[in-house]
């Protein structure tokens, strides 16, 4: 069955977009996972990551070409993934690391402020009981 050129173009764009989204998820996963993780946890994380990627690809394909999986779709997803890794990955990794380190710093500061407040409150309560 021949598809109109507009439909074929949309399928190509959706396949490449799915590859780019998988690349972004991969970078996010690399930043969040870290290095010092036990092997069993890595296996579980990897399995969950690939299940998420399979769901993303299925949803893109369901939208793009009614979930028909041809060989060309695999190639388009791979091309989108490579485009993302070569063109955007370094920049996105830097931004993600800055965002996560800023978020972690904000959590540390908030935790320190809260713990200091509780320590001051409980010290005062102990001094009043005497």
C-alpha positions in Angstrom: 0.0 0.0 0.0 1.4 3.3 -1.0 1.2 6.2 1.4 0.9 9.9 0.4 4.1 11.8 0.6 2.8 13.9 3.6 2.1 10.7 5.5 5.6 9.3 4.7 7.2 12.5 5.9 5.2 12.4 9.1 6.4 8.8 9.7 10.0 9.9 9.2 9.7 12.8 11.6 8.0 10.7 14.3 10.7 8.0 14.0 13.5 10.5 14.3 11.7 12.3 17.2 11.3 9.0 19.0 15.1 8.5 18.7 15.8 11.9 20.0 13.4 11.4 23.0 15.1 8.1 23.8 18.5 9.9 23.7 17.2 12.5 26.1 15.9 9.8 28.4 19.3 8.1 28.2 21.1 11.2 29.2 18.7 11.8 32.1 19.2 8.2 33.2 23.0 8.5 33.0 23.0 11.6 35.2 20.5 10.3 37.8 22.0 6.8 38.1 25.5 7.7 39.1 28.4 5.2 39.3 28.5 3.6 42.8 25.5 1.4 42.5 25.3 -2.4 43.2 25.1 -4.7 40.2 21.6 -6.0 41.1 20.3 -2.4 41.3 21.9 -1.6 37.9 20.1 -4.6 36.3 16.8 -3.5 37.8 17.3 0.2 36.7 18.4 -0.9 33.2 15.3 -3.1 32.8 13.0 -0.3 33.9 14.7 2.2 31.6 14.3 0.0 28.6 10.6 -0.7 29.5 10.1 3.0 29.6 11.8 3.4 26.2 9.7 0.7 24.7 6.5 2.5 26.0 7.8 5.8 24.5 8.5 4.2 21.1 5.2 2.4 21.1 3.3 5.7 21.8 5.2 7.5 19.1 4.5 4.7 16.6 0.9 4.6 17.6 0.7 8.3 16.9 2.9 8.3 13.9 2.0 5.2 11.8 -0.6 3.3 13.7 2.1 1.1 15.5 3.2 -0.6 12.3 6.8 -1.7 13.0 8.8 -1.8 9.8 12.6 -2.1 9.5 12.8 1.5 8.4 11.3 2.6 11.8 14.2 0.9 13.6 16.6 2.7 11.3 14.8 6.1 11.8 14.8 5.7 15.6 18.5 4.8 15.5 19.2 7.8 13.2 17.3 10.1 15.6 19.3 8.7 18.6 22.6 9.2 16.8 21.7 12.8 15.8 20.8 13.6 19.4 24.0 12.0 20.8 26.2 13.9 18.3 24.5 17.2 18.3 22.8 17.8 21.7 24.0 15.3 24.3 27.0 17.3 25.6 24.9 20.4 26.1 22.0 18.5 27.7 24.3 16.6 30.1 25.9 19.9 31.3 22.4 21.4 31.9 21.1 18.3 33.6 24.1 18.1 35.9 23.7 21.8 36.8 20.0 21.4 37.5 20.5 18.3 39.6 23.4 19.8 41.6 21.3 22.9 42.1 18.4 20.9 43.3 20.6 18.8 45.6 22.1 22.0 47.0 18.7 23.4 47.6 17.6 20.2 49.4 20.7 20.3 51.6 20.2 23.9 52.5 16.6 23.3 53.3 17.3 20.2 55.4 20.1 22.1 57.3 17.8 25.0 58.0 15.0 22.8 59.2 17.2 20.7 61.3 18.7 23.8 62.9 15.3 25.2 63.6 14.2 21.9 65.3 17.4 21.8 67.3 16.9 25.3 68.6 13.2 24.6 69.4 14.0 21.4 71.3 17.0 23.0 73.2 14.7 25.8 74.4 12.1 23.3 75.5 14.7 21.3 77.5 16.0 24.5 79.2 12.4 25.5 80.2 11.7 22.1 81.9 14.5 22.6 84.4 
